[in-house]
Amino acid sequence: MSHAPQPQINITVELGLLERVTLSTLTTLSCCIFFFINVTMLFTLRSKTVFRETSRYVLLFNLLLADTVQMALSQLLYILSVCRVRLTYPVCGLLVMSANLTNEISPLTLVVMSMERFVAVCYPLRHSTIITIRNTAVAVCVVWAFSSLNVLIRVLLLLDFPFEDLETLQMKDFCSSFILYLGQFSALYDESYTYCLFVSAGLAVISSYIGVIIAARSASTDKASAHKARNTLLLHLVQLGLSVLSTMHNFLLVAISKVITRNELVRMQNVFYVFIIILPRCLSPLIYGLRDQTIRSILVYHLCCRLKLSFTTA
């Protein structure tokens, strides 16, 4: 699912220098804007005690942290490919495994956030005893530990490859996740794990959504709270769908490459990179920062602070 039956299509094909520079500049500029928004949101979530001591904000911080690191690593690999820099297998492996780690934390965190909303609506009287900061910290640790275990298994599968038969550890192609599928077991494991992860996460979010809808029909349930939780769970489902779409990035490019020219494919890859890989990583601050009244004013203040200071100085 996250791999394709042929090597990943590289960005550095025969495009004119001006066009290549223009595409790279626009893509990098978009990433920098999204990265600034994410970092500002992370700073906002650590700026107030209420954010640090509320479970849903702690979970949001964990989701946003993983998305931001994933965005930075994706952009680093993109720049290395554009600059035609070939890494060694160990360095490439470190970057790709770090990207895999953060990429898998997002759907797992969305599951925990969905369960938190389910408990808040369906068991409001027990919410404060079930969803505590301590339990939230344990859930975050479990998410990171589970994702780390998966990365460790991937590393062990890579060790099965006979690296000693290589003349050099220098890669002949540009670093990407597909390049590190050095054996059939690596590709098979990755596909199986990806399917299981997203199917399980999808079922968990959908189940929470159905539970909230059923609870909303109860006379004892706060209708406004249930409606807001239902919308939040729908957004979680959309985010999960975008995560699935990002894992199919290579597959989509390979399918499209059969019907368009090579240069058109590179242009399409840049568009896919921004809207499928980068933009979904910036949805969390846009969704929660604008919907949550507690966050909104502080986030806008931090985003516009430099602008206000520049006007004041002038």
Rosetta blueprint (number, residue, H / E / L):
1 M L
2 S L
3 H L
4 A L
5 P L
6 Q L
7 P L
8 Q L
9 I L
10 N L
11 I L
12 T L
13 V L
14 E L
15 L L
16 G L
17 L H
18 L H
19 E H
20 R H
21 V H
22 T H
23 L H
24 S H
25 T H
26 L H
27 T H
28 T H
29 L H
30 S H
31 C H
32 C H
33 I H
34 F H
35 F H
36 F H
37 I H
38 N H
39 V H
40 T H
41 M H
42 L H
43 F H
44 T H
45 L H
46 R L
47 S L
48 K L
49 T H
50 V H
51 F H
52 R H
53 E L
54 T L
55 S H
56 R H
57 Y H
58 V H
59 L H
60 L H
61 F H
62 N H
63 L H
64 L H
65 L H
66 A H
67 D H
68 T H
69 V H
70 Q H
71 M H
72 A H
73 L H
74 S H
75 Q H
76 L H
77 L H
78 Y H
79 I H
80 L H
81 S H
82 V H
83 C L
84 R L
85 V L
86 R L
87 L L
88 T E
89 Y H
90 P H
91 V H
92 C H
93 G H
94 L H
95 L H
96 V H
97 M H
98 S H
99 A H
100 N H
101 L H
102 T H
103 N H
104 E H
105 I H
106 S H
107 P H
108 L H
109 T H
110 L H
111 V H
112 V H
113 M H
114 S H
115 M H
116 E H
117 R H
118 F H
119 V H
120 A H
121 V H
122 C H
123 Y L
124 P L
125 L L
126 R L
127 H H
128 S H
129 T H
130 I H
131 I L
132 T L
133 I H
134 R H
135 N H
136 T H
137 A H
138 V H
139 A H
140 V H
141 C H
142 V H
143 V H
144 W H
145 A H
146 F H
147 S H
148 S H
149 L H
150 N H
151 V H
152 L H
153 I H
154 R H
155 V H
156 L H
157 L H
158 L H
159 L L
160 D L
161 F L
162 P L
163 F H
164 E H
165 D H
166 L L
167 E L
168 T L
169 L L
170 Q E
171 M L
172 K L
173 D L
174 F L
175 C L
176 S L
177 S L
178 F H
179 I H
180 L H
181 Y L
182 L L
183 G L
184 Q H
185 F H
186 S H
187 A H
188 L H
189 Y H
190 D H
191 E H
192 S H
193 Y H
194 T H
195 Y H
196 C H
197 L H
198 F H
199 V H
200 S H
201 A H
202 G H
203 L H
204 A H
205 V H
206 I H
207 S H
208 S H
209 Y H
210 I H
211 G H
212 V H
213 I H
214 I H
215 A H
216 A H
217 R L
218 S L
219 A L
220 S L
221 T L
222 D L
223 K H
224 A H
225 S H
226 A H
227 H H
228 K H
229 A H
230 R H
231 N H
232 T H
233 L H
234 L H
235 L H
236 H H
237 L H
238 V H
239 Q H
240 L H
241 G H
242 L H
243 S H
244 V H
245 L H
246 S H
247 T H
248 M L
249 H H
250 N H
251 F H
252 L H
253 L H
254 V H
255 A H
256 I H
257 S L
258 K L
259 V L
260 I L
261 T L
262 R H
263 N H
264 E H
265 L H
266 V H
267 R H
268 M H
269 Q H
270 N H
271 V H
272 F H
273 Y H
274 V H
275 F H
276 I H
277 I H
278 I H
279 L H
280 P H
281 R H
282 C H
283 L H
284 S H
285 P H
286 L H
287 I H
288 Y H
289 G H
290 L H
291 R H
292 D L
293 Q H
294 T H
295 I H
296 R H
297 S H
298 I H
299 L H
300 V H
301 Y H
302 H H
303 L H
304 C H
305 C H
306 R H
307 L H
308 K H
309 L H
310 S H
311 F H
312 T H
313 T H
314 A L
